[in-house]
């Protein structure tokens, strides 16, 4: 905890005090932007209220004095966050602290003139946002025991969880090339499917398109090949979090996933939100690790520590909202279809990172580790349609009289996330949007 998280902190950017803002001065997430319609080079910015603080402009104005001669200053001009991520947590923390000082009420711009303030701010409405990082590798975990149990029960009623689940974090290597930024249309994929009564499989568009509500963790400083991280060192290699929608074609998945796991049913698109909320900003929202039920095995020694068990989870509320073409035509707002907490995950982020490196696998700056579908113990907290509709048997009822077992063309899925805690200012993760097109 440090003074950047002080709930009494105020900014000279008025919109940072709007009760509805996700980006108060206590948040300060990083992203990559340029002015919409311009040929400017993409560069690093920080979200504050409804504005983006242009870090290159700050440096040109003589601000950010503590970092302008260091490597973090060079990182501000990069077209992705990878350079900043590669410097490690200490540099990102120092840059975030410098940004906080610039934005505080009575800070540097207001000591001079309003025009200077306008030169370092770009309204979000006038900006084009990019993928925050060049993702070289993408790993998708399966860290929610509630999701794993719900899905397992649909396919294996007598043994929902496989024997290894409570011993080892389950994951697979995903496709980095099809990671797209929020707002990118998602084309309905084609694939090979086989219904139980069909004599042979067929090829065509998926009939069971689904979303998955996930939280993604970006790797900061990398590791070398053969290096194994101790669990108490794992978080020092995490830069921050974004929302992730790991789109899935369930009918394709059910036919192809055995014996090697997910493939084309997942690789057609993964949507990520544009802002990366740092672990520094998440400090007030730490929680104890998920309390394993009596009888569950304790993690193996390399996956457990006193510190991680005491404060290794994060209480991030995650929501799924759905808007259909008919709802938009009727002027209806998106409806919330589920909400849950990341604190319900069976494995902590540090355990996921530790396990990832336990065989000597190297991690690189900008690598993305997704949590897997975030589901909780209540039906309302189920993070995908496969769970919510019991594999399509119990369709959702939507405003205007529509129902959904799986997604139709014209449906827009909107993921949202935020953190709240007593004595802390509420912060948000922004939105992760994707419109399904045929």
Backbone torsions as a table, in degrees:
resi	resn	phi	psi	omega
1	UNK	NA	140.3	177.6
2	UNK	-147.2	-178.2	-172.0
3	UNK	-69.4	-13.2	177.0
4	UNK	-69.2	-14.5	-178.2
5	UNK	-102.9	3.0	-179.3
6	UNK	-56.8	120.3	-178.3
7	UNK	-65.0	-15.9	178.8
8	UNK	-86.0	-6.2	-176.8
9	UNK	-63.8	136.3	179.1
10	UNK	-123.8	154.8	179.8
11	UNK	-118.0	153.8	173.3
12	UNK	-77.7	-6.9	173.7
13	UNK	-85.0	108.4	-170.7
14	UNK	-60.2	-38.7	-176.2
15	UNK	-66.5	-14.0	177.3
16	UNK	-69.0	-12.4	-179.8
17	UNK	-104.5	2.6	175.7
18	UNK	-63.0	127.1	-179.4
19	UNK	-56.3	-23.4	-177.9
20	UNK	-90.2	-5.7	-176.2
21	UNK	-70.0	147.6	173.8
22	UNK	-95.6	-8.2	-171.3
23	UNK	-125.6	65.8	171.7
24	UNK	-71.4	175.2	-177.9
25	UNK	-66.2	-17.9	177.8
26	UNK	-78.2	-7.7	-177.5
27	UNK	-96.8	-74.0	176.7
28	UNK	58.8	57.7	176.6
29	UNK	-76.1	154.4	179.9
30	UNK	-97.3	148.1	175.0
31	UNK	-155.7	-177.0	-179.8
32	UNK	-126.1	133.1	-172.0
33	UNK	-150.6	171.8	162.3
34	UNK	-156.1	166.0	177.0
35	UNK	-65.3	132.2	-177.7
36	UNK	-61.3	138.2	178.0
37	UNK	79.5	2.0	-179.3
38	UNK	-100.6	168.1	173.5
39	UNK	-104.0	21.8	178.0
40	UNK	-62.1	152.5	173.6
41	UNK	-72.9	136.3	173.4
42	UNK	-58.5	145.3	-177.0
43	UNK	-152.1	172.3	-173.6
44	UNK	-83.1	136.5	175.1
45	UNK	-137.0	169.9	178.9
46	UNK	-126.7	132.2	180.0
47	UNK	-78.0	131.9	175.9
48	UNK	-144.5	112.3	-175.4
49	UNK	59.5	-128.3	176.8
50	UNK	-100.9	22.3	-178.0
51	UNK	-121.6	165.6	171.8
52	UNK	-120.2	125.2	174.7
53	UNK	-81.8	118.5	-179.4
54	UNK	-81.9	107.7	-174.5
55	UNK	-70.2	-32.8	175.2
56	UNK	-63.9	-41.0	178.3
57	UNK	-65.6	-36.9	176.8
58	UNK	-60.6	-44.2	-179.9
59	UNK	-65.6	-39.5	178.6
60	UNK	-65.0	-27.8	179.5
61	UNK	-87.0	3.0	179.9
62	UNK	82.0	14.8	177.6
63	UNK	-90.3	-178.3	-177.0
64	UNK	52.7	48.9	-174.1
65	UNK	-59.2	-33.1	-175.0
66	UNK	-71.4	-19.5	-175.0
67	UNK	-120.6	-4.1	-169.8
68	UNK	-68.7	-18.0	177.7
69	UNK	-99.7	0.4	-174.0
70	UNK	-105.6	-179.0	-177.8
71	UNK	-64.8	-27.2	179.4
72	UNK	-64.3	-30.7	178.2
73	UNK	-65.2	-41.3	177.3
74	UNK	-63.5	-38.0	-178.9
75	UNK	-63.6	-28.2	-177.6
76	UNK	-64.8	-27.7	-178.9
77	UNK	-90.0	-2.2	-177.8
78	UNK	-74.1	152.2	-179.8
79	UNK	-81.7	8.9	174.7
80	UNK	-154.1	171.0	178.9
81	UNK	-84.9	0.9	-174.0
82	UNK	-58.4	-40.7	-178.6
83	UNK	-64.0	-46.4	178.3
84	UNK	-62.9	-42.2	178.4
85	UNK	-59.2	-40.9	-175.4
86	UNK	-65.8	-20.3	-177.0
87	UNK	-75.2	-18.1	179.9
88	UNK	97.4	167.2	-173.9
89	UNK	-59.6	-37.8	-174.2
90	UNK	-61.7	-42.5	-179.8
91	UNK	-68.2	-42.6	178.8
92	UNK	-64.6	-38.9	178.0
93	UNK	-63.7	-42.7	179.2
94	UNK	-64.7	-41.2	179.0
95	UNK	-64.9	-43.5	178.9
96	UNK	-61.9	-39.2	178.0
97	UNK	-64.8	-40.1	177.0
98	UNK	-64.3	-40.7	176.5
99	UNK	-61.8	-41.7	178.4
100	UNK	-58.8	-42.2	-180.0
101	UNK	-66.2	-38.6	178.5
102	UNK	-63.8	-36.4	-172.9
103	UNK	-90.6	-8.5	-177.7
104	UNK	-69.0	149.2	175.9
105	UNK	-54.9	129.0	-175.5
106	UNK	84.0	7.3	-177.9
107	UNK	-75.2	-171.6	-168.3
108	UNK	-54.0	-49.5	-176.1
109	UNK	-61.5	-39.4	-177.3
110	UNK	-75.1	-9.7	173.9
111	UNK	-77.1	-13.0	-177.4
112	UNK	-112.9	-89.1	-177.1
113	UNK	-154.1	163.5	-177.7
114	UNK	-65.8	-34.4	-179.5
115	UNK	-60.1	-38.3	178.4
116	UNK	-64.1	-40.2	177.8
117	UNK	-60.8	-41.1	-179.1
118	UNK	-67.3	-26.9	-179.7
119	UNK	-72.8	-22.0	-177.9
120	UNK	-104.0	0.1	178.7
121	UNK	-115.6	141.9	172.7
122	UNK	-126.6	123.4	177.9
123	UNK	-60.0	136.9	178.7
124	UNK	-57.1	-33.5	-179.7
125	UNK	-64.6	-20.6	-178.1
126	UNK	-105.1	12.8	-173.3
127	UNK	-115.5	151.1	170.4
128	UNK	-105.9	126.5	-178.7
129	UNK	-102.4	147.5	-176.4
130	UNK	-119.0	172.1	168.4
131	UNK	-55.2	133.4	-176.7
132	UNK	-68.2	-25.5	-176.9
133	UNK	-143.7	153.5	167.5
134	UNK	-82.2	106.8	-174.3
135	UNK	-86.1	110.6	178.9
136	UNK	-80.5	-36.1	178.9
137	UNK	-139.8	143.9	-177.0
138	UNK	-131.1	124.2	178.1
139	UNK	-118.9	132.3	179.0
140	UNK	-113.9	121.8	179.9
141	UNK	-95.1	-178.0	-175.0
142	UNK	-137.7	54.2	-162.0
143	UNK	-87.7	-1.4	178.0
144	UNK	-97.5	116.4	179.0
145	UNK	-67.9	-28.3	178.4
146	UNK	-69.7	-43.8	176.5
147	UNK	-62.6	-47.5	-178.3
148	UNK	-60.4	-39.3	-179.6
149	UNK	-70.1	-45.0	-179.3
150	UNK	-61.3	-45.7	-179.4
151	UNK	-69.6	-43.1	179.1
152	UNK	-59.8	-36.4	-179.7
153	UNK	-64.8	-30.4	178.9
154	UNK	-68.7	-30.3	-174.9
155	UNK	-108.3	-27.7	-178.1
156	UNK	-136.6	74.2	-174.8
157	UNK	-54.4	-32.5	-176.7
158	UNK	-84.0	-17.3	-179.5
159	UNK	-148.8	73.8	-176.1
160	UNK	-58.9	-43.3	179.5
161	UNK	-100.1	132.0	174.7
162	UNK	-72.6	156.9	-171.2
163	UNK	-58.7	-25.3	-175.3
164	UNK	-85.4	-11.6	-166.2
165	UNK	-58.1	-44.6	-174.5
166	UNK	-84.7	3.5	178.6
167	UNK	-106.3	-32.2	-170.8
168	UNK	-139.3	134.8	174.2
169	UNK	-63.4	123.7	-177.1
170	UNK	-90.5	136.1	177.5
171	UNK	-159.1	172.2	174.8
172	UNK	-146.0	159.4	179.5
173	UNK	-85.0	119.3	-178.6
174	UNK	-91.4	-171.7	-176.3
175	UNK	-102.4	111.6	-177.4
176	UNK	-74.6	-28.1	-174.2
177	UNK	-67.3	-21.0	-177.5
178	UNK	-105.0	17.5	171.2
179	UNK	-76.1	127.4	-175.7
180	UNK	-127.6	157.1	-179.3
181	UNK	-78.5	158.5	176.4
182	UNK	-54.6	137.4	-179.5
183	UNK	96.8	-12.0	177.7
184	UNK	-74.0	126.2	177.2
185	UNK	-59.3	145.3	-180.0
186	UNK	-110.9	113.7	-178.5
187	UNK	-79.6	132.7	179.4
188	UNK	-58.6	123.5	-176.2
189	UNK	-79.8	155.1	169.4
190	UNK	-97.8	156.0	178.6
191	UNK	-171.1	175.6	178.4
192	UNK	-93.6	128.3	-179.0
193	UNK	-133.7	159.5	176.3
194	UNK	-147.6	116.5	174.8
195	UNK	-76.5	156.1	-174.7
196	UNK	-55.0	-35.2	-175.8
197	UNK	-94.1	-1.9	179.9
198	UNK	-75.1	142.7	178.6
199	UNK	-73.9	-34.4	-177.6
200	UNK	-144.5	157.1	-180.0
201	UNK	-71.2	162.7	175.7
202	UNK	-128.5	165.0	179.9
203	UNK	-120.4	133.1	179.4
204	UNK	173.5	-174.6	-179.1
205	UNK	-66.2	142.4	178.0
206	UNK	-59.9	141.7	175.2
207	UNK	-102.9	-0.8	-176.7
208	UNK	-133.1	59.1	178.5
209	UNK	-75.2	134.7	-173.6
210	UNK	-136.5	161.1	170.3
211	UNK	-107.6	165.2	170.4
212	UNK	-137.3	123.3	179.7
213	UNK	-81.8	115.4	-175.9
214	UNK	-139.3	161.8	171.3
215	UNK	-112.7	132.4	-178.3
216	UNK	-109.4	140.8	178.9
217	UNK	-114.6	125.6	177.4
218	UNK	-91.7	134.9	175.7
219	UNK	-75.4	136.0	174.2
220	UNK	-93.3	-107.6	176.9
221	UNK	-62.4	134.9	-177.2
222	UNK	-83.8	-178.7	176.4
223	UNK	-125.2	160.3	-179.8
224	UNK	-91.5	156.4	178.8
225	UNK	-60.6	127.5	-178.0
226	UNK	95.0	-11.1	-179.1
227	UNK	-80.7	130.5	176.7
228	UNK	-110.0	125.2	-179.0
229	UNK	-84.9	135.1	168.3
230	UNK	-73.4	149.1	-173.3
231	UNK	-61.3	-33.0	179.9
232	UNK	-75.7	-8.1	175.4
233	UNK	-102.0	-8.0	-170.2
234	UNK	-64.1	-43.6	-176.0
235	UNK	-66.6	-22.2	178.3
236	UNK	-67.1	-12.6	178.6
237	UNK	-102.4	7.9	176.5
238	UNK	-103.4	133.5	-179.7
239	UNK	-93.0	-49.5	-177.3
240	UNK	179.5	-173.1	-171.9
241	UNK	-127.1	152.3	172.5
242	UNK	-139.6	166.0	173.1
243	UNK	-79.6	145.9	-179.1
244	UNK	-135.4	131.6	170.5
245	UNK	-113.5	107.0	-179.7
246	UNK	-93.5	84.6	-177.1
247	UNK	-55.3	145.1	-175.4
248	UNK	-141.7	139.0	172.6
249	UNK	-101.5	99.1	-168.5
250	UNK	-66.8	-35.8	-179.8
251	UNK	-70.7	-36.5	174.6
252	UNK	-65.6	-42.6	-177.6
253	UNK	-61.5	-43.3	-174.4
254	UNK	-68.2	-24.5	-179.9
255	UNK	-87.3	-35.9	-170.3
256	UNK	-98.2	-16.8	-164.7
257	UNK	-72.9	-20.3	176.3
258	UNK	-95.4	133.8	10.4
259	UNK	-101.2	-1.5	-169.9
260	UNK	-106.9	-1.3	175.0
261	UNK	98.9	-168.4	-173.6
262	UNK	-61.0	143.9	178.4
263	UNK	-145.2	-106.3	-174.5
264	UNK	-68.4	-20.4	178.2
265	UNK	-67.9	-13.5	-176.7
266	UNK	-122.0	-21.6	-166.3
267	UNK	-84.8	-0.1	-175.4
268	UNK	-79.5	-24.8	178.2
269	UNK	-172.6	139.3	168.3
270	UNK	-136.9	121.0	-175.6
271	UNK	-99.4	135.7	177.4
272	UNK	-124.5	150.7	177.4
273	UNK	-77.3	157.4	-171.4
274	UNK	-81.7	-20.4	-175.2
275	UNK	-102.4	136.7	179.1
276	UNK	-107.9	110.6	178.9
277	UNK	-83.1	123.6	-174.6
278	UNK	-73.4	157.9	174.5
279	UNK	-63.3	-27.2	175.5
280	UNK	-59.4	-43.4	-179.0
281	UNK	-69.2	-22.6	-178.2
282	UNK	-88.0	-3.9	-176.5
283	UNK	-52.4	-43.6	-177.8
284	UNK	-67.6	-9.0	-172.6
285	UNK	-113.8	20.5	174.8
286	UNK	-71.5	150.4	178.0
287	UNK	-141.1	166.8	173.0
288	UNK	-65.3	152.1	177.5
289	UNK	-59.9	156.0	179.0
290	UNK	-50.5	131.1	-179.7
291	UNK	-79.6	109.1	-178.7
292	UNK	-69.4	137.7	179.3
293	UNK	-60.5	153.9	177.0
294	UNK	-58.3	132.4	-178.8
295	UNK	101.3	-18.1	175.5
296	UNK	-73.1	146.1	-179.9
297	UNK	-70.4	146.9	171.6
298	UNK	-72.5	147.1	177.1
299	UNK	-58.9	152.1	174.8
300	UNK	-61.1	155.8	-171.4
301	UNK	-52.8	-36.4	-177.6
302	UNK	-73.2	-10.0	-178.9
303	UNK	-109.0	14.9	-178.2
304	UNK	-139.7	142.2	172.1
305	UNK	-149.6	157.0	179.6
306	UNK	-61.2	-44.1	-177.7
307	UNK	-64.3	-46.5	-177.7
308	UNK	-65.9	-37.6	177.8
309	UNK	-67.3	-31.9	-176.7
310	UNK	-79.8	-31.2	-173.0
311	UNK	-152.4	29.3	-175.6
312	UNK	-90.4	-5.7	178.4
313	UNK	-99.5	161.2	178.9
314	UNK	-127.3	130.4	-179.5
315	UNK	-89.4	85.5	177.8
316	UNK	-109.7	118.5	176.4
317	UNK	-79.5	129.2	-176.8
318	UNK	-122.8	137.5	-175.4
319	UNK	-132.0	151.6	171.8
320	UNK	-117.8	128.8	175.7
321	UNK	-119.7	146.0	-176.8
322	UNK	-130.1	135.1	176.2
323	UNK	-130.0	123.5	178.2
324	UNK	-97.0	163.8	178.1
325	UNK	-60.1	-40.0	-180.0
326	UNK	-66.9	-38.1	177.2
327	UNK	-62.1	-43.5	-179.9
328	UNK	-65.5	-40.3	178.3
329	UNK	-62.6	-31.5	-179.6
330	UNK	-88.1	0.7	-179.6
331	UNK	75.8	20.4	-179.3
332	UNK	-87.7	141.7	177.9
333	UNK	-73.5	157.9	172.8
334	UNK	-57.6	149.8	179.2
335	UNK	-111.6	143.5	177.5
336	UNK	-80.5	128.2	-178.3
337	UNK	-108.2	-17.3	175.4
338	UNK	-162.2	158.2	173.9
339	UNK	-155.4	141.6	-179.7
340	UNK	-154.9	-173.8	-177.6
341	UNK	-124.3	137.9	176.3
342	UNK	-66.8	-18.1	178.2
343	UNK	-66.1	-12.7	179.8
344	UNK	-85.6	3.2	-178.1
345	UNK	-72.4	142.1	-175.3
346	UNK	-71.9	-32.7	-179.7
347	UNK	-115.6	141.8	179.3
348	UNK	-82.7	160.8	175.3
349	UNK	-55.7	-40.4	179.8
350	UNK	-63.2	-37.5	177.6
351	UNK	-65.7	-37.0	178.9
352	UNK	-65.1	-44.6	179.8
353	UNK	-66.1	-44.3	179.6
354	UNK	-59.5	-46.5	179.1
355	UNK	-62.5	-40.1	-178.0
356	UNK	-58.4	-35.8	-178.3
357	UNK	-96.0	0.3	-171.2
358	UNK	-66.4	-20.9	176.9
359	UNK	-99.0	5.8	-178.1
360	UNK	93.3	5.5	177.3
361	UNK	-62.2	131.5	179.5
362	UNK	-87.2	146.5	175.6
363	UNK	-110.8	147.1	-177.9
364	UNK	-123.3	151.1	178.7
365	UNK	-54.5	132.1	-178.9
366	UNK	92.1	-9.0	173.9
367	UNK	-59.3	144.5	-178.0
368	UNK	-113.0	125.8	175.0
369	UNK	-113.9	111.7	179.7
370	UNK	-95.2	149.9	-172.5
371	UNK	-75.1	-20.5	-162.7
372	UNK	86.8	166.8	-175.9
373	UNK	-55.1	128.5	179.0
374	UNK	-90.1	107.5	177.4
375	UNK	-127.9	152.1	178.9
376	UNK	-117.7	-169.0	-174.7
377	UNK	-76.5	-18.5	-176.8
378	UNK	-95.0	150.6	176.6
379	UNK	-56.5	-33.7	-178.8
380	UNK	-71.3	-9.5	-177.7
381	UNK	-105.9	16.1	-179.9
382	UNK	-80.9	127.1	-165.7
383	UNK	-94.3	17.8	175.4
384	UNK	-157.1	161.8	-179.0
385	UNK	-69.9	-30.2	177.4
386	UNK	-53.7	-42.3	177.2
387	UNK	-78.1	-48.9	-173.8
388	UNK	-59.6	-36.9	-175.9
389	UNK	-103.9	11.0	-178.3
390	UNK	50.7	56.4	179.2
391	UNK	60.5	33.2	176.3
392	UNK	92.4	-5.9	-176.5
393	UNK	-75.6	-23.4	-178.2
394	UNK	-129.1	79.5	-174.5
395	UNK	-60.4	151.7	174.7
396	UNK	-73.9	144.3	172.3
397	UNK	-98.6	128.8	-175.5
398	UNK	-115.5	160.8	175.5
399	UNK	-57.1	141.9	-179.3
400	UNK	89.7	1.2	174.9
401	UNK	92.2	-0.2	178.9
402	UNK	-78.2	160.4	172.1
403	UNK	-130.5	157.9	176.9
404	UNK	-140.6	123.9	166.6
405	UNK	-90.5	-44.8	171.7
406	UNK	-138.2	-178.3	-171.1
407	UNK	-78.8	141.0	174.0
408	UNK	-101.4	160.5	171.0
409	UNK	-59.3	140.0	-177.4
410	UNK	92.3	-10.1	176.3
411	UNK	-76.7	137.9	174.1
412	UNK	-115.4	126.3	178.3
413	UNK	-101.9	130.8	-177.5
414	UNK	-124.9	116.4	174.5
415	UNK	-96.7	139.7	177.1
416	UNK	-135.3	153.1	178.8
417	UNK	-149.1	148.0	178.4
418	UNK	-157.5	163.2	179.6
419	UNK	-126.1	135.9	176.4
420	UNK	-136.4	142.6	176.0
421	UNK	-161.2	150.5	178.0
422	UNK	-61.7	132.3	179.2
423	UNK	82.4	6.0	-180.0
424	UNK	-128.9	155.0	176.0
425	UNK	-82.9	135.3	178.9
426	UNK	-63.4	133.8	175.7
427	UNK	-126.6	156.9	-179.6
428	UNK	-124.2	166.7	178.5
429	UNK	-103.5	0.1	-175.2
430	UNK	83.5	-154.5	-177.7
431	UNK	-126.9	155.0	175.0
432	UNK	-128.8	106.5	-172.6
433	UNK	-113.6	146.7	173.2
434	UNK	-153.1	128.0	179.9
435	UNK	-103.1	127.1	-179.5
436	UNK	-80.0	127.0	176.8
437	UNK	-123.7	153.1	-177.2
438	UNK	-82.3	NA	NA
